[in-house]
Amino acid sequence: MRSRWLGRCTGRVVAATTLALSCVSSNALANIRAAADVGLIGISPVELTYYPHSKLQASWDWLQRTQIARLELGAEVTDHVGITAGAMLGEAWGQAGAFDAVSSLPITARVYWDFTPNELWVRSTAYFSATYYHDNFYGDPSGPAWRPFLVLAVGATYTYYVFTARAEMLASVERSTGAALLIGVELGGSYIFGPHHEPDLEY
């Protein structure tokens, strides 16, 4: 008799657990939306650099960073957290219109927090990113190449339709050149695709 009762209780617990897990998984799947971080062209003309091994500890520079044709694809897995990965056609650094360094096809990835999960065209995010520069040259492709390196960054964006303001603090893993704060704008932004979630109603 007791074994039957235990069997029924066990069956009910298993059924309730299965139902709960299915509800959680279905809600999680419903929250997943496609995400993209796109930049046709981005320019960061303002740089504040910190040099840890220099008498000049910090300085403002008009060191221009230009990114061309960046595309990252991924998913927003909750109402706020997303991840994207991709590459850009090229990135160049320089001053007064002359590029001192050029990288082709850098590989990028980022994890971001979406402050505006129910918006499409007016959005703000904060993110952590990693960029791997594997094909690098001084000045132009005919010049000497320098070895691959990885750059880690934290940043924030504000997108208004197809115009984005970006602030980014970055540092190289392999190169002890200090950290830099870049401020710039780009044509593009961070977008999500799929049904937008209705805010929870409080009763």
Buried (B, 14 or more C-beta within 10 A) or exposed (E): EEEEEEEEEEEEEEEEEEEEEEEEEEEEEEBEBBBBBBBBBBBBBBBBBBBEEEEEEEEEEEBBBBBBBBBBEBBBBBBBBBBBBBBBBBBBBBEEEEBEBBBBEBBBBBBBBBBBBEBEEEBBBBBEBBBBBEEBBEBEEEEEEEEEBBBBBBBBBBBEEEEBBBBBBBBBEEEEBBBBBBBBEBEBBBBBEBEEEEEEEEE
